[in-house]
Amino acid sequence: MKPFPTLFVDLDIVRSNIQRMAGKTTDHSLEFRPHFKTHQSHKIGRMFREFGVSGITVSSVKMAEYFLNDGWDDITIAFPANVLATSYYDNIAQQASLKTLIISAEVVRLLDRKMAQEMGLYIEIDPDYGRSGIPVSETDTIQNVLSAIEESEHFYPAGFYCHAGHTYQSRSAEEVKEISSKALGQLQGLKDHFPGLPICFGDTPSCSVLDDFGPADQLSPGNFVFYDWMQVEIGSCSPNEIAVYMECPVIEKFPDRNQVLIHGGAVHFSKDFIEIGGIKSFGEPMLKYLSKETYLKSLSQEHGIIQCSNEVFKKINIGETIQIFPIHSCLTADLMREYHTNDGQVLDHMNGNKL
């Protein structure tokens, strides 16, 4: 037991999750381009090579550099192109096949004036999610961007990139299927209009529950490598497929309100939560005697408060640790910056270690 919040990973579950998703892409004749933003680890990234993965997806220039340094040479930065980052793009593109996302013809032209190396550009498509990208119905705008890419000196069209992030609002596998099937249906129209360009599709809920990916040619999910309690509530996975958990010291008990104070706050878990039946939960305690009355109720910077049932409260002891599934493993891993295993290993993370 450690006297501070610690993030543990089960590498057997990680490998099983990778194998399952890799098998699904193989079964559907899709290219697997997994997103590495969740684990951000050389050690875990290498596990993907066991299943034939050669092209990866990341969320930032810095992450691209980190994995480039571990021998990955086919990298997509799944974030809209930044005209202030052209020197970084050039440096990476000298050493690897680099691709990133584009939304407007204006940015294509601005980048083209500054870049020296060749780079692929995916046109980002918005499937009614509303975060980023060109609405899938705006084929004239899409054609304008595609024409700008084709007329540029330094770029080539890599295809279309689509993230159906609104599946994260689902609370069942059926809801996920309804949302993602609608998105893929819209993308079929895009495929019909631009038949020569591949479509990269990939949010973890869709990739976990669907058995038909329609017009998609590539899948790029990320969270599936660990999963988390949000994915359980969405319907993407079962609790025994979650590969990470936080272990937090029990500091105090408050009998008058059946609450337990842990060392583990927003700087460890993030502020993400799920709300079920009007109750917000910031984490799911991994207790064999768990009840619906027991959940991580609130977080401040370093403090966490667990609301307990009577039975659970009696069984938690000061000076022990409690294991908690994170709500959002991507953010928890980013905050914790290293992984521990039950056999004593400490695994790397892009951002270094933290106590």
C-alpha positions as CSV (number, residue, x, y, z in Angstrom):
1,M,0.0,0.0,0.0
2,K,1.3,3.4,-0.9
3,P,0.6,6.5,1.1
4,F,-0.6,8.6,-1.9
5,P,-3.0,8.1,-4.8
6,T,-1.6,5.5,-7.2
7,L,-2.8,4.4,-10.6
8,F,-2.6,0.6,-11.3
9,V,-2.9,-1.1,-14.6
10,D,-3.6,-4.8,-15.3
11,L,-1.6,-5.6,-18.4
12,D,-3.4,-8.9,-19.0
13,I,-6.7,-6.9,-19.4
14,V,-4.9,-4.4,-21.6
15,R,-3.7,-7.1,-23.9
16,S,-7.1,-8.8,-24.0
17,N,-8.8,-5.4,-24.9
18,I,-6.3,-4.8,-27.7
19,Q,-6.6,-8.3,-29.0
20,R,-10.4,-8.0,-29.1
21,M,-10.5,-4.7,-31.0
22,A,-7.7,-5.8,-33.4
23,G,-9.7,-9.0,-34.1
24,K,-12.8,-6.9,-34.9
25,T,-11.0,-4.8,-37.4
26,T,-9.5,-7.8,-39.0
27,D,-12.9,-9.5,-39.2
28,H,-14.3,-6.5,-41.0
29,S,-11.3,-5.9,-43.3
30,L,-10.6,-2.5,-41.7
31,E,-7.3,-0.8,-41.0
32,F,-6.7,-0.5,-37.3
33,R,-5.2,3.0,-36.4
34,P,-5.7,3.1,-32.6
35,H,-5.7,6.3,-30.7
36,F,-2.8,6.5,-28.2
37,K,-4.1,9.5,-26.3
38,T,-5.5,7.3,-23.5
39,H,-2.4,5.4,-22.4
40,Q,0.4,7.8,-23.7
41,S,2.9,5.1,-22.9
42,H,5.8,3.6,-24.9
43,K,5.5,0.3,-23.0
44,I,1.7,-0.1,-23.6
45,G,2.1,1.3,-27.2
46,R,4.5,-1.6,-28.0
47,M,1.8,-4.1,-27.1
48,F,-0.1,-3.0,-30.1
49,R,2.7,-4.2,-32.4
50,E,2.0,-7.8,-31.2
51,F,-1.3,-7.4,-33.2
52,G,0.1,-6.0,-36.4
53,V,-0.6,-2.3,-35.7
54,S,1.8,0.0,-37.6
55,G,-0.2,3.2,-38.0
56,I,-1.3,5.1,-34.9
57,T,-3.4,8.2,-33.9
58,V,-2.4,10.8,-31.3
59,S,-4.0,14.0,-30.1
60,S,-1.1,16.5,-30.2
61,V,2.2,17.4,-31.8
62,K,4.0,16.6,-28.6
63,M,2.4,13.2,-28.4
64,A,3.4,12.6,-32.0
65,E,7.1,13.4,-31.1
66,Y,6.9,11.1,-28.1
67,F,5.8,8.1,-30.1
68,L,8.0,9.0,-33.1
69,N,10.9,8.6,-30.6
70,D,9.8,5.0,-30.0
71,G,9.9,4.0,-33.6
72,W,6.4,4.7,-34.8
73,D,6.6,6.1,-38.3
74,D,2.9,6.3,-39.5
75,I,1.2,8.9,-37.3
76,T,-2.1,10.8,-37.5
77,I,-2.5,13.9,-35.3
78,A,-6.3,13.8,-34.8
79,F,-6.6,17.5,-34.0
80,P,-7.3,20.3,-36.5
81,A,-4.2,21.7,-38.1
82,N,-2.5,24.5,-36.2
83,V,-0.8,27.1,-38.5
84,L,1.5,28.0,-35.6
85,A,2.9,24.5,-35.5
86,T,4.3,24.1,-39.1
87,S,7.9,23.8,-38.0
88,Y,6.9,20.9,-35.7
89,Y,4.9,19.3,-38.6
90,D,8.0,19.6,-40.8
91,N,10.3,18.0,-38.3
92,I,8.0,15.0,-37.8
93,A,7.2,14.7,-41.5
94,Q,10.9,14.4,-42.2
95,Q,11.0,11.2,-40.2
96,A,7.6,9.7,-40.6
97,S,4.4,9.6,-42.7
98,L,2.4,12.3,-40.9
99,K,-1.2,13.2,-41.3
100,T,-3.5,15.6,-39.5
101,L,-7.0,17.1,-39.7
102,I,-8.2,20.1,-41.7
103,I,-11.6,21.9,-41.7
104,S,-11.2,24.9,-44.1
105,A,-9.6,25.7,-47.4
106,E,-8.1,28.9,-45.7
107,V,-6.0,26.8,-43.3
108,V,-4.9,24.6,-46.1
109,R,-3.5,27.6,-48.0
110,L,-2.0,29.2,-44.9
111,L,-0.2,25.9,-44.0
112,D,1.0,25.4,-47.6
113,R,2.8,28.7,-47.6
114,K,4.8,27.7,-44.4
115,M,5.4,24.0,-44.8
116,A,8.4,22.4,-46.4
117,Q,7.6,18.7,-46.1
118,E,4.7,16.6,-47.5
119,M,1.8,15.8,-45.1
120,G,-1.5,14.0,-45.5
121,L,-4.7,15.9,-44.6
122,Y,-7.9,14.2,-43.4
123,I,-10.9,16.4,-43.9
124,E,-12.7,16.3,-40.5
125,I,-16.4,15.6,-40.7
126,D,-18.9,16.5,-38.0
127,P,-21.7,13.8,-37.7
128,D,-24.0,16.1,-35.7
129,Y,-21.7,16.0,-32.7
130,G,-21.0,19.7,-32.8
131,R,-17.4,19.8,-31.5
132,S,-15.4,20.3,-34.7
133,G,-15.4,19.5,-38.4
134,I,-17.5,20.2,-41.5
135,P,-21.1,19.1,-41.2
136,V,-21.5,15.9,-43.2
137,S,-24.3,17.4,-45.4
138,E,-22.1,20.3,-46.6
139,T,-20.7,18.6,-49.7
140,D,-19.9,21.9,-51.5
141,T,-17.7,23.0,-48.5
142,I,-16.1,19.6,-48.4
143,Q,-15.3,19.8,-52.1
144,N,-13.7,23.2,-51.7
145,V,-11.4,21.9,-49.0
146,L,-10.6,18.8,-51.0
147,S,-9.8,21.0,-54.0
148,A,-7.5,23.2,-51.9
149,I,-5.6,20.1,-50.7
150,E,-5.2,18.8,-54.3
151,E,-4.0,22.2,-55.5
152,S,-1.5,22.6,-52.7
153,E,2.2,22.0,-53.0
154,H,2.8,20.1,-49.8
155,F,-0.4,18.1,-49.0
156,Y,-2.3,15.1,-50.2
157,P,-5.9,14.0,-49.3
158,A,-5.7,11.3,-46.6
159,G,-9.5,10.8,-46.5
160,F,-12.2,11.8,-44.1
161,Y,-12.0,11.6,-40.3
162,C,-15.1,11.3,-38.1
163,H,-15.5,11.1,-34.4
164,A,-19.0,10.4,-33.2
165,G,-18.4,11.7,-29.7
166,H,-22.1,12.1,-28.9
167,T,-22.2,8.3,-28.2
168,Y,-20.8,9.2,-24.8
169,Q,-24.2,10.5,-23.9
170,S,-25.7,7.0,-24.3
171,R,-26.6,4.8,-21.4
172,S,-27.0,1.5,-23.2
173,A,-25.5,-0.4,-26.1
174,E,-28.7,0.1,-28.0
175,E,-28.5,3.8,-27.7
176,V,-24.9,3.7,-28.9
177,K,-25.9,1.6,-31.9
178,E,-28.7,4.0,-32.8
179,I,-26.4,7.1,-32.7
180,S,-23.4,5.5,-34.5
181,S,-25.5,3.8,-37.1
182,K,-27.1,7.2,-38.0
183,A,-23.6,8.7,-38.2
184,L,-22.4,5.9,-40.5
185,G,-25.5,6.2,-42.6
186,Q,-24.6,9.9,-43.2
187,L,-21.0,8.9,-44.0
188,Q,-22.3,6.5,-46.6
189,G,-23.6,9.5,-48.6
190,L,-20.1,11.0,-48.3
191,K,-18.6,7.8,-49.5
192,D,-20.9,7.8,-52.5
193,H,-20.0,11.4,-53.3
194,F,-16.2,10.9,-52.9
195,P,-15.7,7.2,-53.5
196,G,-11.9,7.2,-53.8
197,L,-11.2,8.5,-50.3
198,P,-11.0,6.4,-47.1
199,I,-13.1,7.1,-44.1
200,C,-11.6,6.9,-40.6
201,F,-14.2,6.4,-37.9
202,G,-13.6,5.7,-34.3
203,D,-15.1,6.4,-30.9
204,T,-14.8,3.6,-28.3
205,P,-18.6,3.1,-27.7
206,S,-19.3,2.6,-31.4
207,C,-16.2,0.4,-32.0
208,S,-17.1,-1.7,-29.0
209,V,-20.7,-2.4,-29.7
210,L,-21.1,-2.3,-33.5
211,D,-20.8,-5.3,-35.8
212,D,-21.3,-3.3,-39.1
213,F,-19.2,-0.3,-39.9
214,G,-20.7,0.4,-43.2
215,P,-18.6,2.9,-45.3
216,A,-15.7,3.0,-42.8
217,D,-12.2,1.9,-43.9
218,Q,-10.3,2.6,-40.8
219,L,-11.0,2.5,-37.0
220,S,-9.2,4.7,-34.5
221,P,-10.7,4.2,-31.0
222,G,-8.6,4.9,-27.9
223,N,-10.3,4.5,-24.6
224,F,-11.0,0.8,-25.2
225,V,-7.4,0.0,-24.2
226,F,-8.4,0.7,-20.5
227,Y,-12.1,1.4,-20.5
228,D,-13.5,3.0,-17.4
229,W,-16.8,3.3,-15.4
230,M,-18.3,5.7,-17.9
231,Q,-17.9,3.0,-20.6
232,V,-19.7,0.5,-18.3
233,E,-22.6,2.8,-17.9
234,I,-22.6,3.6,-21.7
235,G,-22.8,-0.2,-22.4
236,S,-19.4,-0.5,-24.1
237,C,-17.8,-2.9,-21.7
238,S,-18.2,-4.9,-18.5
239,P,-16.5,-4.1,-15.2
240,N,-14.0,-6.9,-15.7
241,E,-12.8,-5.3,-18.9
242,I,-11.6,-2.1,-17.1
243,A,-7.8,-2.3,-17.0
244,V,-7.0,0.6,-14.6
245,Y,-8.0,1.6,-11.1
246,M,-6.9,4.2,-8.6
247,E,-5.8,3.1,-5.1
248,C,-6.3,5.8,-2.6
249,P,-5.5,6.0,1.2
250,V,-8.4,6.2,3.6
251,I,-7.7,9.2,5.8
252,E,-10.8,9.7,8.0
253,K,-14.4,8.4,8.6
254,F,-17.4,10.6,9.4
255,P,-20.1,8.4,11.1
256,D,-22.7,11.1,11.3
257,R,-23.0,11.1,7.5
258,N,-21.6,7.7,6.5
259,Q,-18.8,9.4,4.5
260,V,-15.1,8.5,4.1
261,L,-12.4,10.9,3.3
262,I,-9.7,9.7,0.9
263,H,-6.5,11.2,-0.4
264,G,-7.6,11.4,-4.1
265,G,-9.1,14.5,-5.6
266,A,-9.6,16.3,-8.9
267,V,-5.9,16.5,-9.6
268,H,-5.9,12.7,-9.6
269,F,-9.3,11.7,-11.0
270,S,-10.3,14.9,-13.0
271,K,-13.7,16.5,-12.5
272,D,-15.5,14.2,-14.9
273,F,-18.6,12.5,-13.5
274,I,-21.6,10.5,-14.5
275,E,-25.1,11.2,-13.3
276,I,-27.6,8.4,-12.7
277,G,-30.9,8.9,-11.1
278,G,-30.0,12.5,-10.1
279,I,-26.8,11.3,-8.3
280,K,-23.4,12.5,-9.5
281,S,-20.5,10.0,-9.2
282,F,-16.8,10.8,-9.7
283,G,-15.6,7.3,-9.4
284,E,-16.8,3.7,-8.7
285,P,-15.3,2.0,-5.6
286,M,-14.3,-1.6,-6.3
287,L,-15.7,-3.1,-3.2
288,K,-16.9,-6.7,-3.1
289,Y,-19.7,-5.5,-0.8
290,L,-20.6,-2.6,-3.1
291,S,-24.0,-1.1,-3.0
292,K,-25.7,1.5,-5.1
293,E,-25.5,3.8,-2.0
294,T,-21.7,3.8,-2.2
295,Y,-20.0,6.1,-4.7
296,L,-17.3,8.8,-5.0
297,K,-19.6,11.8,-4.1
298,S,-17.3,14.8,-4.4
299,L,-13.8,15.9,-5.3
300,S,-11.8,19.0,-4.4
301,Q,-8.1,19.4,-5.3
302,E,-6.7,16.6,-3.1
303,H,-9.7,15.5,-1.1
304,G,-12.3,12.9,-2.2
305,I,-15.5,12.0,-0.3
306,I,-17.0,8.6,-0.6
307,Q,-20.7,8.3,0.3
308,C,-21.3,4.8,1.8
309,S,-24.1,2.5,2.7
310,N,-24.2,1.5,6.4
311,E,-22.7,-1.9,5.6
312,V,-19.9,-0.5,3.5
313,F,-19.1,2.2,6.0
314,K,-18.5,-0.3,8.7
315,K,-16.1,-2.3,6.6
316,I,-13.8,0.5,5.5
317,N,-10.9,1.2,7.9
318,I,-8.7,4.2,8.4
319,G,-5.1,3.5,7.3
320,E,-6.1,1.1,4.5
321,T,-6.5,1.9,0.9
322,I,-9.5,1.7,-1.3
323,Q,-9.6,0.9,-5.0
324,I,-11.7,3.0,-7.4
325,F,-12.5,2.7,-11.1
326,P,-12.1,6.1,-12.7
327,I,-15.0,7.7,-14.6
328,H,-12.7,8.7,-17.4
329,S,-9.5,6.7,-17.7
330,C,-8.0,9.0,-20.4
331,L,-8.0,12.1,-18.0
332,T,-7.0,10.1,-14.9
333,A,-4.0,8.6,-16.7
334,D,-3.0,12.0,-18.1
335,L,-3.1,13.4,-14.5
336,M,-1.3,10.5,-12.8
337,R,1.5,10.3,-15.3
338,E,2.7,6.8,-14.5
339,Y,1.3,3.3,-14.1
340,H,2.0,0.7,-11.4
341,T,1.4,-3.1,-11.7
342,N,0.7,-5.6,-9.0
343,D,4.1,-7.2,-9.6
344,G,6.0,-4.0,-8.8
345,Q,6.6,-2.6,-12.3
346,V,6.3,1.1,-12.9
347,L,5.4,1.9,-16.5
348,D,6.2,5.1,-18.4
349,H,3.9,7.9,-19.4
350,M,4.5,10.7,-21.8
351,N,4.3,13.4,-19.1
352,G,6.6,11.7,-16.5
353,N,5.8,10.7,-13.0
354,K,3.8,12.4,-10.2
355,L,3.2,11.8,-6.5
